[in-house]
Amino acid sequence: MRIVTSSWFVALPDDIIRIGISRGTPRGQQGYKMYRALAPGPWFRSVDYDTYQKRYFGMLAQRDAADVVSDLERLTDGRDAALLCFEPAQPGPAWCHRALVSVWLYERCGLAVYEYGLEDEGFGWRHPKLPPEVRVSSSTR
């Protein structure tokens, strides 16, 4: 199973299972599953990036990354998965929590989780939905 990140509003191939990791879903969406364990906390719109990163990584630290991957494999029956939230890839806000998921899965499981359609931009700490000031030139810190 391959895992990518994307926006609810990106057209994905039919063979990629759409998994929501946002707190809600856009109206009119169909054909998706939700994985609330990766949704941000209720503070997600009220804090700056540094606070958001600290809180979100704190949430993730309470989870076992291998268990999360196993959960996603069960949700998709082993098919490829796209982890979705609201922010568009380009143009759009400079950052999104799905990039932090990419960092976490790389650091904990060695998984390369790219932004769908922007694979050349990298994963982990190179993920394109990280703020430019924290992105690094390699996927390890």
N, C-alpha and C positions, 0 to 999 in steps of 0.2 A: 504494500500500500504506500502510495506517495501522498504527502500532505502539502498543500499550498495554502496561501492566504489570498483573500480577495475582498471585494466589496459586494454587498447585496445587489448592486446595480450593474455588475459586469456579466455579460453573457458567457456562460461556461459550457464546455462540451457536455453532452448528455452522460458521458461515462464518468464524470466527476460528481460525487455526491456532495450536495450543498449542506454544510453544517453551520448553523448560526452560533456565534459566540458573543453576540451583543445582548444587551439587556432587553431589547425588544426586537420587533421585525417590522420592516416597511409594509404598508398596506398593499394587498394584492399579490404578495409573494406566495408561491406554491411550490411543492416538490422539494421541501427542505426538512431537515431535522435540527433540533436544538441540542447544544451541549452547554448547559448553564454553568458548569464548573469553571469555564474559562471566561465568563462574562465579568466585566469590571464591577466594582462595588458601587453603592449608591452615590459616592462622592465623585464619580467619573467626570462630571461636567463642572465641578466646583474647585478644582485644584490645578496648580501649575504642573508642568511636565515632571520636574524633579520629585515632587510629592507623589504624583500619580505613579511614577516608576517605582518608587520605594513601596508604596501601598500595594501595587499590583504584584510586584515580585514577592512581597510578603504573603499575599494570598497564594501565589503559586508555590511558595516554599512549604506550605501546608499539604501539598499534594505530591504524589509520586508520579513523576513524568512517565515512567514505563506503564503505570496503571492508566494514565490518561490516554496514551497511545493505544493500549489494549481496548479501552472504552470506545475510542474512535474506530478501531478495526471492527468491533462488534456492530457499531452503528451503521457502518458502511458495508458490512459483509466482506471486508477485506479489499473493497474497491478504493480508488483514489478519492481523497477528501479535500474540499476547499473550506477553510475556516473563514466565515464571513462576518463582517460588521459594516457599519454605515459609511465610513469615510471612503471617498473615491481614491483611487491610486494616484492618478495624475490628471489634471491638477487637483489639488485638494489640500486639506490641512497637512502641515508638515509631519505629523506623527499620528499613530494609532496603536491601540493595545495589541493588535494582531502582530505587529513587529516584535513586541515584547514576548509573545508566545514563540515566535521564531527563535529569538535569543535563548529562551528557556529550554526549548526542545533540543536546540543544538548543544547547549552547555550540559544538559542532563542526560541526553540520549545519543548525541552525535548525529541527530537528524538535520538535514539541510531542508529547511522550510522556506521556499521562495514565494514572492508575490507573483501570482499568476499573470503572465504576459510581460513581466519585468524580471525574468530569471537572470538576465545578464547583470543586473544591479546587485545581486548577492542575497545572502541570508544571514541569520544571526545578527551580529553587530554591523553588518553591511546592508541589512534589509532596508528597502527604500522608504518605508513608513516610519523610520526612526528620525528624530530631529537631526538636521545636518551636523549640529555641533557634537553629537554623540556617536555618529556613524564613524566607523574606522575602516582602514583599507584592507583588513583581512577579517575573517570571521571569528577570530579568537581575540581575546583581550589580553 
